[in-house]
Every structure is written in C-alpha cells, then in structure tokens.
C-alpha cells in the first residue's frame, strides 16, 4: 500500500511540478534514451550478479507490495508451535519428537498449525535442530553457534538481493549521463540545424540525465532499501525459533522457553504476555 502511495507521490510531484512550471510532457518522451538507461542497467545487473541473486530478486519483487510475509497471526501461531513441541518433549522426552520431525508433513502435531506447516523454510529449520535433540545432542551453546551460522548465511543471501538492487540504483545516474552524452553527440551532428531543432535535441539529451537520477533516487534505490528492511524482519522470525530452541535445551519449562521467543518478536506484531497465555491455554491437545 505505501509503495503505491509513494510511487504516486513521486510521479505526481515531479511531473506535476514540471507541468506547473510550464513544461511540455511531449519533450520527456524519449524512448531511445530510456532504452539506453534501462537496458544498460539491466545488463549491468546481470553481469554483476550470480543466477541465484537474479532469480531471487525477481521472486522478491512481490514483497514491495506485500511487505514481510510474517504478520502478527504468524507469530502467534509460531508461539503455539514452540509451546506444543516443548511441552511434548518435556512430558515424554525428546525422543517423542522423532516421528514428527522425520515426516513433518504427516505430523498431527504440525497439522494443528497449517500456516507454519506450509512455511517450508521455517519448518525445515525447526525440524533439523529438533532432530539433533532426538539424537542426543544436549550442549546448547554449540547448537546455538551452528544456528547462528546458518541464519547468518541465509540472511547474507537475502541481503545480496537487496544490495544488488541498491547497486543498480546507484549506477543509474551515471547511465543517465551516458544517455545524455550520446544525445549531445547526436546533436553535434545536427549543428547546422535551426535553434528550435537544436533546442529539441538538447532537451531530449538532458532527459537521459533526468531519467537516470529520478529512477535511482525516486524508485530503484528506495526499492532496494525496502527489501533490505523486509528481509531483516523475516530474519527475526527465524531468530524467534532459535531463541526458543536454545531455551528449551537449557532446561526451561515450555512456558518460559516460549516467553523467551516472544520477547524477540518485533514490537509492532508482538502479542502481550496475557494474550500469549490465553492463546496457549486454548491450544487443542
């Protein structure tokens, strides 16, 4: 929603101000300038990034409209998952989790939480470390170090996507200058034309610089920054799982381990302690 509002404000302010000052929109329509800028920007993006970043960027563009996929209800469900798993392990032992983590898609425990069960990355991460518990691993700080490394690798991969988009935005003013210089070269080839023709050619050349700067600082740069913030928020979800698991390994009661995880939830989507208690009491056995 805010992406659309911001887009409208940027376009409206720039174009509206230009028209209000007496400018003519027709002059801004320079399709070959756009081909130079956007084509070179996309080409440079492909040159500078591996396939995983290119495909990851394409898949992530939807987040510009939707934002983080983790809302308040997802965090509430996560707390329910953590509590249910830790409660089962506390009552029957970690080995009771084995059937659930080996085939999580068939687990009656995870089926109570369909949103979490459908999140392949979170489910796999959670089950991988629960599996270590069933194998007898009990040193919490060693497992925590491994989880930190895995989460850091994943977050770095996501940051590469937002960073690549930001880098492309940083390059667009320079590519706009390239388009403008080519326009000036074209103009110099028509130096014998009357002033009104030369003025139109020079104006067209300057549209390249204008377009490159506008796209860089009005759209592409902010898009990269926004994706970076979204990835940071989604990283928090995985951190909640890690904190809950570490607390459980250290021997805390299920309610306490779940509370530790709740404290890591971003404040704008974090349920209160009382809300969490009520929710956990209503989880079906």
Residue frames as qw, qx, qy, qz and C-alpha x, y, z in Angstrom:
[[0.000, 0.886, 0.465, 0.000, 0.00, 0.00, 0.00],
 [0.260, -0.852, 0.093, 0.445, 2.69, 2.53, 0.99],
 [0.479, -0.127, 0.584, 0.643, 4.74, 1.53, -2.06],
 [0.250, 0.613, 0.625, 0.413, 1.86, 2.54, -4.34],
 [0.144, -0.947, -0.251, 0.138, 1.23, 5.75, -2.39],
 [0.433, -0.635, 0.294, 0.568, 4.92, 6.64, -2.54],
 [0.454, 0.163, 0.638, 0.600, 5.06, 5.86, -6.26],
 [0.131, 0.805, 0.521, 0.251, 2.12, 8.16, -6.93],
 [0.281, -0.907, -0.065, 0.306, 3.60, 10.94, -4.80],
 [0.488, -0.384, 0.438, 0.650, 6.98, 10.79, -6.57],
 [0.333, 0.349, 0.652, 0.586, 5.47, 10.77, -10.06],
 [0.018, -0.869, -0.484, -0.103, 2.83, 13.35, -9.18],
 [0.348, -0.824, 0.008, 0.447, 5.31, 15.72, -7.57],
 [0.430, -0.284, 0.500, 0.696, 7.89, 15.57, -10.35],
 [0.221, 0.391, 0.685, 0.574, 5.54, 15.60, -13.34],
 [0.102, -0.861, -0.498, 0.020, 3.07, 17.95, -11.66],
 [0.335, -0.748, 0.050, 0.570, 5.79, 20.41, -10.78],
 [0.371, -0.090, 0.570, 0.727, 7.19, 20.25, -14.30],
 [0.105, 0.598, 0.668, 0.430, 3.81, 20.90, -15.90],
 [0.229, -0.870, -0.369, 0.235, 3.02, 23.62, -13.35],
 [0.347, -0.602, 0.215, 0.687, 6.20, 25.44, -14.33],
 [0.479, 0.707, -0.110, -0.508, 5.05, 25.43, -17.96],
 [0.193, -0.378, 0.848, 0.317, 6.90, 22.36, -19.19],
 [0.737, 0.276, -0.275, -0.552, 5.63, 20.19, -22.05],
 [0.810, -0.217, 0.526, -0.140, 5.22, 16.48, -21.42],
 [0.858, 0.513, 0.012, -0.023, 5.99, 15.58, -25.01],
 [0.254, 0.797, -0.522, 0.168, 9.62, 16.60, -24.54],
 [0.486, -0.489, 0.678, -0.255, 10.04, 13.98, -21.80],
 [0.922, 0.172, 0.320, -0.136, 9.07, 11.14, -24.10],
 [0.260, 0.726, -0.613, -0.169, 12.46, 9.99, -25.36],
 [0.977, -0.082, 0.073, -0.183, 12.15, 6.22, -25.82],
 [0.801, 0.404, -0.324, 0.300, 15.69, 5.67, -27.08],
 [0.030, -0.631, 0.517, -0.578, 17.11, 7.44, -24.03],
 [0.767, -0.333, 0.328, -0.441, 15.12, 5.02, -21.89],
 [0.966, 0.208, -0.152, 0.013, 16.41, 2.07, -23.89],
 [0.470, 0.568, -0.490, 0.464, 19.99, 3.14, -23.22],
 [0.269, -0.532, 0.513, -0.617, 19.48, 3.71, -19.47],
 [0.818, -0.201, 0.326, -0.429, 17.25, 0.78, -18.56],
 [0.928, 0.310, -0.209, -0.002, 18.84, -1.65, -20.98],
 [0.413, 0.552, -0.565, 0.453, 22.34, -0.87, -19.70],
 [0.424, -0.471, 0.500, -0.590, 21.13, -1.03, -16.08],
 [0.943, -0.046, 0.152, -0.292, 19.58, -4.48, -16.57],
 [0.813, 0.440, -0.337, 0.178, 22.64, -5.68, -18.46],
 [0.132, 0.588, -0.590, 0.537, 24.97, -4.46, -15.71],
 [0.688, -0.343, 0.379, -0.514, 22.72, -6.15, -13.13],
 [0.985, 0.134, -0.028, -0.103, 23.06, -9.46, -14.97],
 [0.597, 0.559, -0.453, 0.354, 26.84, -9.04, -15.33],
 [0.012, -0.562, 0.550, -0.617, 27.37, -8.26, -11.66],
 [0.618, -0.263, 0.494, -0.552, 25.23, -10.93, -10.02],
 [0.061, -0.108, 0.985, 0.120, 25.05, -14.73, -9.98],
 [0.358, -0.269, -0.719, -0.532, 21.93, -16.60, -11.08],
 [0.352, -0.456, -0.761, 0.298, 20.71, -17.07, -7.51],
 [0.085, -0.407, -0.250, 0.874, 20.64, -13.32, -6.91],
 [0.204, 0.040, -0.461, -0.863, 18.98, -12.58, -10.26],
 [0.427, -0.338, -0.776, -0.318, 16.21, -15.14, -9.75],
 [0.335, -0.438, -0.652, 0.520, 15.91, -14.21, -6.07],
 [0.017, 0.228, 0.043, -0.973, 15.40, -10.56, -7.00],
 [0.354, -0.132, -0.585, -0.717, 12.63, -11.46, -9.45],
 [0.476, -0.397, -0.785, -0.011, 10.90, -13.58, -6.80],
 [0.323, -0.384, -0.508, 0.700, 11.24, -10.88, -4.15],
 [0.006, -0.184, -0.212, -0.960, 9.65, -8.02, -6.10],
 [0.432, -0.549, -0.613, -0.368, 6.22, -9.03, -4.84],
 [0.506, -0.455, -0.506, 0.530, 7.37, -8.07, -1.33],
 [0.138, 0.088, 0.030, 0.986, 7.39, -4.44, -2.44],
 [0.444, -0.366, -0.331, -0.748, 3.59, -4.55, -2.35],
 [0.767, -0.404, -0.474, -0.153, 3.05, -7.13, 0.39],
 [0.257, -0.752, 0.464, -0.391, 5.90, -6.39, 2.79],
 [0.077, -0.336, 0.913, -0.218, 7.06, -9.08, 5.21],
 [0.582, -0.144, -0.695, -0.397, 5.14, -12.34, 4.95],
 [0.430, -0.255, -0.767, 0.402, 5.15, -12.66, 8.73],
 [0.299, -0.590, -0.118, -0.741, 2.25, -10.83, 10.36],
 [0.394, -0.421, 0.529, -0.623, 1.00, -10.90, 13.94],
 [0.915, -0.046, 0.099, -0.388, -1.02, -14.08, 13.36],
 [0.801, 0.376, -0.446, 0.135, 2.08, -15.89, 12.07],
 [0.145, 0.470, -0.653, 0.576, 4.00, -15.06, 15.23],
 [0.652, -0.263, 0.367, -0.609, 1.10, -16.13, 17.41],
 [0.961, 0.142, -0.141, -0.191, 0.98, -19.43, 15.57],
 [0.559, 0.486, -0.579, 0.341, 4.75, -19.83, 15.95],
 [0.231, -0.438, 0.609, -0.619, 4.47, -19.41, 19.72],
 [0.865, -0.073, 0.186, -0.461, 1.80, -22.10, 19.70],
 [0.861, 0.346, -0.370, 0.041, 4.09, -24.45, 17.76],
 [0.274, 0.511, -0.646, 0.497, 7.02, -23.87, 20.10],
 [0.495, -0.341, 0.500, -0.623, 4.91, -24.40, 23.21],
 [0.935, 0.054, 0.020, -0.350, 3.30, -27.59, 21.87],
 [0.770, 0.401, -0.463, 0.179, 6.61, -29.13, 20.81],
 [0.121, 0.483, -0.642, 0.583, 8.41, -28.20, 24.02],
 [0.670, -0.270, 0.346, -0.599, 5.51, -29.45, 26.13],
 [0.962, 0.140, -0.161, -0.170, 5.56, -32.82, 24.36],
 [0.607, 0.446, -0.541, 0.373, 9.33, -33.10, 24.77],
 [0.172, -0.481, 0.555, -0.657, 9.11, -32.17, 28.45],
 [0.796, -0.172, 0.267, -0.516, 6.41, -34.71, 29.23],
 [0.980, 0.132, 0.126, -0.076, 7.54, -37.65, 27.07],
 [0.630, -0.415, 0.433, 0.494, 11.17, -36.83, 26.33],
 [0.161, 0.631, -0.392, -0.650, 12.91, -35.59, 23.19],
 [0.154, -0.073, 0.930, 0.327, 12.62, -38.99, 21.53],
 [0.349, 0.563, 0.695, -0.280, 8.86, -38.46, 21.36],
 [0.261, 0.758, -0.084, -0.592, 9.55, -35.82, 18.72],
 [0.318, -0.281, 0.771, 0.474, 11.25, -38.24, 16.34],
 [0.370, 0.448, 0.792, 0.187, 8.15, -39.26, 14.37],
 [0.169, 0.901, 0.301, -0.264, 7.12, -35.63, 13.99],
 [0.065, -0.805, 0.357, 0.469, 10.46, -34.32, 12.74],
 [0.410, -0.135, 0.805, 0.407, 11.20, -37.21, 10.37],
 [0.101, 0.421, 0.730, 0.528, 7.95, -36.71, 8.44],
 [0.027, 0.276, 0.352, -0.894, 6.67, -33.26, 9.42],
 [0.367, 0.014, -0.414, -0.833, 4.18, -33.21, 6.53],
 [0.588, -0.266, -0.723, -0.246, 2.42, -36.18, 8.16],
 [0.241, -0.037, -0.679, 0.692, 2.74, -34.95, 11.73],
 [0.264, -0.719, -0.624, -0.153, -0.52, -34.50, 13.62],
 [0.416, -0.600, -0.242, 0.640, 1.30, -32.00, 15.81],
 [0.184, -0.228, 0.279, 0.915, 2.30, -29.68, 12.99],
 [0.030, -0.432, -0.728, -0.532, -1.05, -30.10, 11.25],
 [0.218, -0.746, -0.545, 0.314, -2.61, -28.12, 14.10],
 [0.129, -0.760, 0.076, 0.632, -0.66, -25.13, 12.79],
 [0.727, 0.513, 0.411, 0.199, -1.24, -25.05, 9.00],
 [0.232, 0.965, -0.117, 0.026, 0.46, -21.72, 8.41],
 [0.344, -0.712, 0.606, 0.088, 3.69, -22.90, 9.98],
 [0.759, 0.019, 0.641, 0.109, 3.43, -26.30, 8.32],
 [0.641, 0.706, 0.273, 0.127, 3.22, -24.60, 4.90],
 [0.037, 0.943, -0.330, -0.030, 6.34, -22.49, 5.57],
 [0.944, 0.197, -0.205, 0.168, 8.93, -24.88, 4.15],
 [0.410, 0.572, -0.433, 0.564, 12.00, -22.92, 5.23],
 [0.377, -0.546, 0.418, -0.621, 10.89, -22.37, 8.85],
 [0.941, -0.169, 0.080, -0.281, 9.60, -25.93, 9.22],
 [0.866, 0.311, -0.295, 0.260, 12.82, -27.43, 7.87],
 [0.172, 0.605, -0.469, 0.619, 14.97, -25.23, 10.09],
 [0.606, -0.454, 0.334, -0.561, 12.97, -26.15, 13.20],
 [0.987, -0.035, 0.014, -0.157, 12.87, -29.88, 12.46],
 [0.674, 0.500, -0.434, 0.326, 16.58, -30.05, 11.65],
 [0.040, 0.506, -0.592, 0.626, 17.51, -28.91, 15.14],
 [0.781, -0.268, 0.263, -0.499, 14.79, -30.91, 16.84],
 [0.938, 0.219, -0.269, -0.010, 16.29, -33.92, 15.08],
 [0.379, 0.508, -0.595, 0.495, 19.60, -33.18, 16.78],
 [0.464, -0.417, 0.468, -0.626, 17.83, -33.31, 20.13],
 [0.950, -0.023, 0.051, -0.307, 16.43, -36.74, 19.31],
 [0.802, 0.383, -0.393, 0.236, 20.00, -37.86, 18.51],
 [0.761, -0.460, -0.285, 0.357, 21.15, -36.88, 21.97],
 [0.379, 0.392, -0.092, 0.833, 22.81, -33.52, 21.32],
 [0.426, -0.758, -0.483, 0.105, 22.44, -31.50, 24.52],
 [0.449, -0.329, -0.065, 0.828, 25.13, -28.78, 24.56],
 [0.237, 0.851, 0.442, -0.153, 23.04, -25.68, 23.91],
 [0.058, -0.837, 0.211, 0.501, 25.83, -23.21, 23.17],
 [0.319, -0.218, 0.761, 0.521, 27.29, -25.45, 20.44],
 [0.296, 0.547, 0.760, 0.190, 23.91, -25.84, 18.76],
 [0.061, 0.908, 0.233, -0.342, 23.31, -22.11, 19.09],
 [0.207, -0.604, 0.465, 0.614, 26.60, -21.39, 17.30],
 [0.290, 0.122, 0.832, 0.457, 25.57, -23.63, 14.41],
 [0.180, 0.760, 0.623, -0.038, 22.14, -21.99, 14.21],
 [0.066, -0.848, 0.031, 0.525, 23.72, -18.54, 14.19],
 [0.245, -0.348, 0.658, 0.622, 25.96, -19.55, 11.30],
 [0.249, 0.389, 0.833, 0.305, 23.06, -20.98, 9.30],
 [0.083, 0.863, 0.454, -0.205, 20.87, -17.93, 9.92],
 [0.160, -0.732, 0.244, 0.616, 23.74, -15.60, 9.04],
 [0.280, -0.069, 0.763, 0.578, 24.30, -17.42, 5.73],
 [0.180, 0.616, 0.748, 0.167, 20.62, -17.21, 4.84],
 [0.032, -0.899, -0.241, 0.364, 20.41, -13.55, 5.81],
 [0.256, -0.522, 0.450, 0.678, 23.53, -12.79, 3.78],
 [0.271, 0.237, 0.800, 0.481, 21.92, -14.41, 0.72],
 [0.077, 0.817, 0.571, -0.010, 18.85, -12.21, 1.17],
 [0.191, -0.826, 0.032, 0.529, 20.97, -9.10, 1.74],
 [0.367, -0.162, 0.613, 0.680, 22.73, -9.82, -1.56],
 [0.210, 0.597, 0.705, 0.321, 19.38, -9.39, -3.31],
 [0.080, -0.943, -0.285, 0.151, 18.56, -6.02, -1.75],
 [0.392, -0.643, 0.293, 0.589, 22.17, -4.94, -2.16],
 [0.416, 0.131, 0.663, 0.609, 22.17, -5.81, -5.86],
 [0.126, 0.797, 0.547, 0.222, 19.04, -3.72, -6.41],
 [0.257, -0.905, -0.055, 0.333, 20.55, -0.81, -4.50],
 [0.471, -0.365, 0.472, 0.650, 23.74, -1.06, -6.53],
 [0.338, 0.456, 0.647, 0.510, 21.76, -0.94, -9.76],
 [0.046, -0.932, -0.359, 0.002, 20.05, 2.19, -8.50],
 [0.408, -0.737, 0.175, 0.510, 23.41, 3.76, -7.67],
 [0.467, -0.073, 0.590, 0.655, 24.56, 3.14, -11.25],
 [0.335, 0.693, 0.618, 0.160, 21.55, 4.70, -12.96],
 [0.009, 0.935, 0.020, -0.353, 22.60, 8.38, -12.66],
 [0.290, -0.517, 0.604, 0.533, 25.87, 7.53, -14.42],
 [0.380, 0.267, 0.811, 0.356, 23.99, 5.61, -17.10],
 [0.204, 0.874, 0.412, -0.158, 21.74, 8.64, -17.47],
 [0.112, -0.802, 0.308, 0.500, 24.85, 10.70, -18.19],
 [0.388, -0.103, 0.789, 0.465, 25.86, 8.13, -20.80],
 [0.327, 0.633, 0.689, 0.136, 22.49, 8.56, -22.49],
 [0.043, 0.939, 0.129, -0.317, 22.82, 12.35, -22.26],
 [0.270, -0.587, 0.526, 0.553, 26.32, 12.34, -23.77],
 [0.377, 0.187, 0.809, 0.410, 25.13, 10.18, -26.65],
 [0.215, 0.826, 0.517, -0.057, 22.29, 12.64, -27.15],
 [0.089, -0.870, 0.159, 0.458, 24.75, 15.53, -27.26],
 [0.365, -0.256, 0.715, 0.538, 26.87, 13.64, -29.80],
 [0.331, 0.530, 0.743, 0.238, 23.76, 13.21, -31.92],
 [0.061, 0.929, 0.259, -0.257, 23.00, 16.92, -31.51],
 [0.252, -0.668, 0.398, 0.576, 26.50, 17.92, -32.63],
 [0.381, 0.097, 0.776, 0.493, 25.88, 16.03, -35.84],
 [0.152, 0.740, 0.602, 0.260, 22.97, 18.40, -36.48],
 [0.344, -0.479, -0.174, 0.789, 24.77, 21.60, -35.56],
 [0.072, 0.029, 0.396, 0.915, 23.69, 23.33, -38.77],
 [0.148, -0.599, -0.761, -0.201, 20.00, 22.95, -37.90],
 [0.143, -0.668, -0.062, -0.727, 18.00, 26.00, -36.74],
 [0.074, -0.349, 0.630, -0.690, 17.88, 26.82, -32.99],
 [0.741, -0.155, 0.176, -0.630, 14.42, 25.32, -32.41],
 [0.915, 0.155, -0.364, -0.084, 15.62, 21.95, -33.74],
 [0.446, 0.369, -0.636, 0.510, 18.83, 22.08, -31.72],
 [0.358, -0.359, 0.436, -0.744, 16.86, 23.02, -28.60],
 [0.900, -0.079, -0.033, -0.428, 14.64, 19.99, -29.01],
 [0.825, 0.254, -0.475, 0.172, 17.66, 17.70, -29.48],
 [0.192, 0.402, -0.607, 0.658, 19.49, 19.12, -26.47],
 [0.596, -0.291, 0.281, -0.693, 16.35, 18.84, -24.35],
 [0.946, 0.033, -0.232, -0.225, 15.99, 15.22, -25.40],
 [0.614, 0.338, -0.591, 0.400, 19.60, 14.55, -24.41],
 [0.108, -0.386, 0.533, -0.745, 19.05, 16.06, -20.96],
 [0.824, -0.223, -0.064, -0.517, 16.07, 13.78, -20.43],
 [0.809, 0.130, -0.548, 0.167, 18.60, 10.96, -20.09],
 [0.238, 0.258, -0.590, 0.727, 20.26, 12.59, -17.08],
 [0.503, -0.252, 0.178, -0.807, 16.86, 13.44, -15.59],
 [0.883, -0.077, -0.302, -0.351, 15.55, 9.89, -16.02],
 [0.684, 0.164, -0.624, 0.341, 18.62, 8.24, -14.56],
 [0.042, 0.242, -0.533, 0.810, 18.64, 10.42, -11.45],
 [0.630, -0.194, 0.060, -0.749, 14.87, 10.12, -10.93],
 [0.888, -0.026, -0.416, -0.192, 14.83, 6.33, -11.28],
 [0.537, 0.215, -0.652, 0.491, 17.86, 5.96, -8.99],
 [0.067, 0.073, -0.566, 0.819, 16.73, 8.10, -6.07],
 [0.540, -0.059, 0.053, -0.838, 12.99, 8.05, -6.58],
 [0.899, 0.026, -0.141, -0.413, 12.42, 4.34, -7.23],
 [0.836, 0.213, -0.494, 0.111, 15.20, 1.76, -7.55],
 [0.230, 0.378, -0.626, 0.642, 17.28, 2.87, -4.55],
 [0.507, -0.251, 0.384, -0.730, 14.27, 3.03, -2.19],
 [0.911, 0.034, -0.239, -0.335, 13.08, -0.34, -3.50],
 [0.666, 0.265, -0.620, 0.319, 16.41, -1.93, -2.57],
 [0.041, -0.323, 0.574, -0.751, 16.33, -0.31, 0.88],
 [0.719, -0.167, 0.116, -0.664, 12.76, -1.51, 1.46],
 [0.896, 0.100, -0.421, -0.097, 13.60, -5.09, 0.52],
 [0.402, 0.329, -0.664, 0.537, 16.52, -4.97, 2.94],
 [0.347, -0.258, 0.458, -0.777, 14.18, -3.97, 5.77],
 [0.868, -0.030, -0.121, -0.480, 11.70, -6.72, 4.81],
 [0.774, 0.211, -0.576, 0.159, 14.47, -9.32, 4.88],
 [0.090, 0.337, -0.635, 0.689, 15.56, -8.06, 8.31],
 [0.626, -0.184, 0.256, -0.713, 12.01, -8.51, 9.62],
 [0.924, 0.083, -0.272, -0.257, 11.75, -12.02, 8.20],
 [0.499, 0.352, -0.683, 0.400, 15.11, -12.85, 9.76],
 [0.314, -0.354, 0.500, -0.725, 13.54, -12.02, 13.15],
 [0.879, -0.079, -0.067, -0.464, 11.04, -14.86, 12.70],
 [0.843, 0.200, -0.473, 0.159, 13.85, -17.39, 12.43],
 [0.166, 0.425, -0.585, 0.671, 15.63, -15.82, 15.40],
 [0.646, -0.321, 0.231, -0.653, 12.49, -16.44, 17.50],
 [0.961, 0.024, -0.243, -0.127, 12.70, -20.14, 16.66],
 [0.599, 0.368, -0.539, 0.464, 16.38, -20.20, 17.60],
 [0.149, -0.447, 0.481, -0.739, 15.84, -18.49, 20.94],
 [0.824, -0.226, 0.088, -0.513, 13.00, -20.84, 21.85],
 [0.922, 0.156, -0.350, 0.059, 15.07, -23.90, 20.96],
 [0.393, 0.423, -0.562, 0.592, 18.10, -22.75, 22.93],
 [0.422, -0.406, 0.379, -0.717, 15.95, -22.02, 25.99],
 [0.937, -0.097, -0.072, -0.328, 14.38, -25.49, 25.73],
 [0.797, 0.276, -0.458, 0.280, 17.81, -27.12, 25.50],
 [0.131, 0.443, -0.539, 0.704, 18.87, -25.26, 28.63],
 [0.270, -0.220, -0.893, 0.284, 16.06, -26.97, 30.53],
 [0.243, 0.039, 0.237, -0.940, 13.49, -24.22, 30.91],
 [0.414, 0.394, 0.755, -0.323, 9.80, -25.01, 31.19],
 [0.348, 0.458, 0.652, 0.494, 7.79, -24.82, 27.92],
 [0.019, -0.932, -0.361, 0.015, 6.07, -21.62, 29.07],
 [0.361, -0.780, 0.191, 0.474, 9.42, -19.97, 29.81],
 [0.479, -0.072, 0.611, 0.626, 11.06, -21.06, 26.55],
 [0.238, 0.675, 0.605, 0.349, 8.05, -19.73, 24.64],
 [0.165, -0.948, -0.182, 0.200, 8.24, -16.46, 26.55],
 [0.458, -0.490, 0.383, 0.635, 11.90, -16.08, 25.60],
 [0.363, 0.270, 0.663, 0.597, 10.89, -16.46, 21.94],
 [0.046, 0.858, 0.506, 0.073, 8.03, -13.96, 22.36],
 [0.306, -0.820, 0.009, 0.484, 10.46, -11.31, 23.57],
 [0.397, -0.232, 0.536, 0.708, 12.34, -11.50, 20.25],
 [0.314, 0.635, 0.655, 0.263, 9.22, -10.66, 18.20],
 [0.167, 0.271, 0.111, 0.942, 9.19, -7.12, 16.71],
 [0.064, 0.238, 0.576, -0.779, 7.12, -4.85, 18.94],
 [0.424, 0.177, -0.148, -0.876, 4.53, -3.90, 16.33],
 [0.729, 0.013, -0.539, -0.423, 3.40, -7.54, 15.90],
 [0.261, 0.142, -0.864, 0.407, 4.23, -8.92, 19.35],
 [0.581, -0.567, -0.480, -0.332, 1.31, -10.27, 21.40],
 [0.294, -0.679, 0.410, -0.533, 1.29, -9.33, 25.07],
 [0.034, 0.231, -0.929, 0.287, 2.15, -11.79, 27.82],
 [0.506, 0.167, 0.594, -0.603, -1.52, -12.09, 28.80],
 [0.712, 0.450, -0.164, -0.513, -2.62, -12.64, 25.20],
 [0.419, 0.420, -0.803, -0.062, 0.02, -15.33, 24.75],
 [0.188, -0.109, 0.871, -0.440, -1.01, -17.09, 27.96],
 [0.646, 0.294, 0.358, -0.606, -4.65, -17.16, 26.89],
 [0.656, 0.501, -0.414, -0.383, -3.74, -18.41, 23.44],
 [0.240, 0.366, -0.894, 0.097, -1.52, -21.21, 24.76],
 [0.379, 0.011, 0.761, -0.527, -4.25, -22.39, 27.13],
 [0.702, 0.410, 0.217, -0.541, -6.64, -22.77, 24.20],
 [0.309, 0.468, -0.757, -0.336, -4.36, -24.92, 22.05],
 [0.924, -0.067, -0.053, -0.373, -6.08, -28.27, 21.47],
 [0.550, -0.480, 0.683, 0.028, -4.29, -31.36, 22.81]]
